Amino acid sequence: MKWWGWGDPHHRAELPSAAVDALRDELGVRPEDASEPVELAQVSMPDARPVPAAVEEAAGEVLGSLEDRVRRAAGRSYPDLVRLRSGKLDSAPDAVLRPADAGRVAATIAACAEEGVAVVPYGGGTSVVGGLDAVTGEHESVVSLDLSLLRKVDLDPVSLTARLGPGLTGPQAEEALGALGVTLGHFPQSFEEATIGGFAATRSAGQASSGYGRFDDLVTAIELTAPEGRMRTLDIPHTAAGPALREVVLGSEGTLGVITDVSCRVRPAPELRIYEGWMAADFAHGREIIRDLAQRHEMPDVLRLSDEEETRVSLELAGTEGLAKRALETYLSLRRRRGGCLVICGWEGERDSVRRRRSLGQAHLQRGGAVPLGSRAGRSWERGRYQGPYLRDELMDLGVMVETLETAHTWSRLDELYRAVGSALRGALGERSIVMCHLSHAYADGASLYFTFFTRARPGEQLDQWRAAKTAACEAIVATRGTITHHHAVGRDHAPYMPAEVGEIGIEALTAVKERLDPAGIMNPGKLLPL
Ligand SMILES: Cc1cc2nc3c(=O)[nH]c(=O)nc-3n(C[C@H](O)[C@H](O)[C@H](O)COP(=O)(O)OP(=O)(O)OC[C@H]3O[C@@H](n4cnc5c(N)ncnc54)[C@H](O)[C@@H]3O)c2cc1C
């Protein structure tokens, strides 16, 4: 991953020049707003404090170069990228420890507890909620615990479960499982970089969650290596033995210990994958179609609905201009459709099952008034499914602020939440902004809303602009009683909203669990629970 941005350093997202001009014009972005990331050698951050020898010895491998520390100093939210690109890091781990196995992890955190060193577990570094910030808490120093060497893959082909090491990235896990004829089916937009341990620690949700389930649905057993000992749940399909400890570990965001082993349900690799586009009359009609599909339990494996604004901007950024745009408009007008909202549906699995489920889904879409756009639109979505973060780097080069946030609510209050968050963001960002949304991760009782917003990044004021927008959106979510996060997790950015999410006694209960597993409070201070 680029130290200052996203993904493969040799890959750039192509932006059609007409779309760039239109966007600049709409947001009031000027040529002089363009900015490049500084050189790595120019990055300034606090000097590294010494890490006790006992900690280094327990870990086995210690990395301490400028680049090693910079790479683990931040996640990939907009403010993270602003700090990295400007080369001004106000915190960084004092050292990076890379244990070779779970035994080393246990020894390392025991030594850290003994010596009073804070530990930030590090997976793929894609947190967008400040989950990797090098906070010392009450301690003298802080280390990043890089789990990339824990990459075991062990398939039980009879039960169709796999034990996976936390350090496997999405592609590494899929490649190893694919060679054994199975898939996990977990494809978040951060797939290329994020890890199994990170998915579990943040309760991640992938683009095919309607079919395969969110990551926490896939987990059958989990191992937590905490400062006070190792805790592993049984490899069993289900249990009635009290509240599930698996659930306590899922979403613990490194605050209780390190997830050192995850057992997941896998499925036979799909024989067929078909993605296609539809155009719903508007967001409200599209939402009703998705609710209907979810409540009949007939959802495609991939299902997302863009609102009018996201549909417009996606078509522009995909280069749907000139002839292609006119052809699309003509096609839609023949079907008496002006504008509308893009729906992407994807079916995966055995040929017969795909055929049967697809024809059921298509019938519902048609009944709901959606117009088919065919598999070309689906293929175009598939090609671009991991391009968003590359595009963000390009837009930031131009001087555009780009950020996303997400939430969820029941169907009966989803529209209220949509309007509240949208208007909070528009209010904070001002008129020359774009606020767009898509609905994804649908359930019988509700769905998640994912907002993306653009505005001109005012040089030197980007962090204040971001804070104003983020605070306004979070307050709107809390006021509407939606969740502060459906799948990005809590980290440091959402921790102040946890009392609203779980209540004061809920915070005390979580704190009590933490005190039992991590009495010295070394594990990821300041994340999940407010300091
Ligand atoms: C461009 C982009 C797109 C994204 N798209 C999605 C998406 O579609 N769906 C989604 O759910 N999320 C998405 N995210 C958010 C992010 O990718 C997820 O939260 C992901 O699960 C984090 O995994 P990671 O391995 O990168 O973890 P990291 O970022 O390294 O860590 C995340 C948190 O988990 C803790 N942690 C990591 N590994 C462990 C471990 N083994 N044990 C204990 N704690 C651990 C860390 O301390 C940190 O608090 C996106 C992020 C970006 C930047």
The ligand as an SDF file (V2000), in Angstrom:
LIG
                    3D

 53 58  0  0  0  0  0  0  0  0999 V2000
  -11.2860    2.5600    1.1030 C   0  0  0  0  0  0  0  0  0  0  0  0
  -11.8810    1.7890    2.2220 C   0  0  0  0  0  0  0  0  0  0  0  0
  -12.9870    1.0070    2.0040 C   0  0  0  0  0  0  0  0  0  0  0  0
  -13.5610    0.3010    3.0570 C   0  0  0  0  0  0  0  0  0  0  0  0
  -14.6170   -0.4990    2.7920 N   0  0  0  0  0  0  0  0  0  0  0  0
  -15.1570   -1.2250    3.7870 C   0  0  0  0  0  0  0  0  0  0  0  0
  -16.2550   -2.1000    3.5290 C   0  0  0  0  0  0  0  0  0  0  0  0
  -16.7180   -2.2390    2.3930 O   0  0  0  0  0  0  0  0  0  0  0  0
  -16.7570   -2.7930    4.5740 N   0  0  0  0  0  0  0  0  0  0  0  0
  -16.2330   -2.6940    5.8250 C   0  0  0  0  0  0  0  0  0  0  0  0
  -16.7110   -3.3670    6.7270 O   0  0  0  0  0  0  0  0  0  0  0  0
  -15.2110   -1.8610    6.0880 N   0  0  0  0  0  0  0  0  0  0  0  0
  -14.6480   -1.1510    5.1150 C   0  0  0  0  0  0  0  0  0  0  0  0
  -13.5920   -0.3180    5.3760 N   0  0  0  0  0  0  0  0  0  0  0  0
  -13.0680   -0.2270    6.7430 C   0  0  0  0  0  0  0  0  0  0  0  0
  -11.9260   -1.2260    7.0420 C   0  0  0  0  0  0  0  0  0  0  0  0
  -11.3880   -1.7420    5.8630 O   0  0  0  0  0  0  0  0  0  0  0  0
  -12.4410   -2.3430    7.9110 C   0  0  0  0  0  0  0  0  0  0  0  0
  -12.7100   -1.8360    9.1950 O   0  0  0  0  0  0  0  0  0  0  0  0
  -11.4980   -3.5470    8.0320 C   0  0  0  0  0  0  0  0  0  0  0  0
  -12.2030   -4.5900    8.6540 O   0  0  0  0  0  0  0  0  0  0  0  0
  -10.2450   -3.2660    8.8030 C   0  0  0  0  0  0  0  0  0  0  0  0
   -9.3470   -4.3420    8.6010 O   0  0  0  0  0  0  0  0  0  0  0  0
   -7.7690   -4.1430    8.7310 P   0  0  0  0  0  0  0  0  0  0  0  0
   -7.1370   -5.4750    8.6310 O   0  0  0  0  0  0  0  0  0  0  0  0
   -7.2910   -3.1240    7.8090 O   0  0  0  0  0  0  0  0  0  0  0  0
   -7.6650   -3.6400   10.2290 O   0  0  0  0  0  0  0  0  0  0  0  0
   -6.8420   -2.4140   10.8040 P   0  0  0  0  0  0  0  0  0  0  0  0
   -7.2500   -1.1730   10.1350 O   0  0  0  0  0  0  0  0  0  0  0  0
   -5.4120   -2.7390   10.8270 O   0  0  0  0  0  0  0  0  0  0  0  0
   -7.4210   -2.4120   12.2890 O   0  0  0  0  0  0  0  0  0  0  0  0
   -8.7490   -2.0540   12.5470 C   0  0  0  0  0  0  0  0  0  0  0  0
   -8.9990   -2.1670   14.0660 C   0  0  0  0  0  0  0  0  0  0  0  0
   -8.9650   -3.5300   14.4540 O   0  0  0  0  0  0  0  0  0  0  0  0
   -7.8820   -3.7770   15.3460 C   0  0  0  0  0  0  0  0  0  0  0  0
   -7.2800   -5.0460   14.9280 N   0  0  0  0  0  0  0  0  0  0  0  0
   -6.7760   -5.3520   13.6990 C   0  0  0  0  0  0  0  0  0  0  0  0
   -6.3810   -6.6370   13.6990 N   0  0  0  0  0  0  0  0  0  0  0  0
   -6.6360   -7.1320   14.9290 C   0  0  0  0  0  0  0  0  0  0  0  0
   -6.4440   -8.4050   15.5560 C   0  0  0  0  0  0  0  0  0  0  0  0
   -5.9320   -9.4460   14.9130 N   0  0  0  0  0  0  0  0  0  0  0  0
   -6.8130   -8.5490   16.8440 N   0  0  0  0  0  0  0  0  0  0  0  0
   -7.3630   -7.5250   17.5320 C   0  0  0  0  0  0  0  0  0  0  0  0
   -7.5600   -6.3080   16.9940 N   0  0  0  0  0  0  0  0  0  0  0  0
   -7.2030   -6.1270   15.7140 C   0  0  0  0  0  0  0  0  0  0  0  0
   -6.9540   -2.5860   15.2170 C   0  0  0  0  0  0  0  0  0  0  0  0
   -6.2470   -2.3340   16.4070 O   0  0  0  0  0  0  0  0  0  0  0  0
   -7.9350   -1.4640   14.8830 C   0  0  0  0  0  0  0  0  0  0  0  0
   -8.5240   -0.9610   16.0440 O   0  0  0  0  0  0  0  0  0  0  0  0
  -13.0020    0.4020    4.3510 C   0  0  0  0  0  0  0  0  0  0  0  0
  -11.8710    1.1850    4.5510 C   0  0  0  0  0  0  0  0  0  0  0  0
  -11.3020    1.8550    3.5050 C   0  0  0  0  0  0  0  0  0  0  0  0
  -10.0740    2.6710    3.7300 C   0  0  0  0  0  0  0  0  0  0  0  0
  1  2  1  0
  2  3  1  0
  2 52  2  0
  3  4  2  0
  4  5  1  0
  4 50  1  0
  5  6  2  0
  6  7  1  0
  6 13  1  0
  7  8  2  0
  7  9  1  0
  9 10  1  0
 10 11  2  0
 10 12  1  0
 12 13  2  0
 13 14  1  0
 14 15  1  0
 14 50  1  0
 15 16  1  0
 16 17  1  0
 16 18  1  0
 18 19  1  0
 18 20  1  0
 20 21  1  0
 20 22  1  0
 22 23  1  0
 23 24  1  0
 24 25  2  0
 24 26  1  0
 24 27  1  0
 27 28  1  0
 28 29  2  0
 28 30  1  0
 28 31  1  0
 31 32  1  0
 32 33  1  0
 33 34  1  0
 33 48  1  0
 34 35  1  0
 35 36  1  0
 35 46  1  0
 36 37  1  0
 36 45  1  0
 37 38  2  0
 38 39  1  0
 39 40  1  0
 39 45  2  0
 40 41  1  0
 40 42  2  0
 42 43  1  0
 43 44  2  0
 44 45  1  0
 46 47  1  0
 46 48  1  0
 48 49  1  0
 50 51  2  0
 51 52  1  0
 52 53  1  0
M  END
$$$$
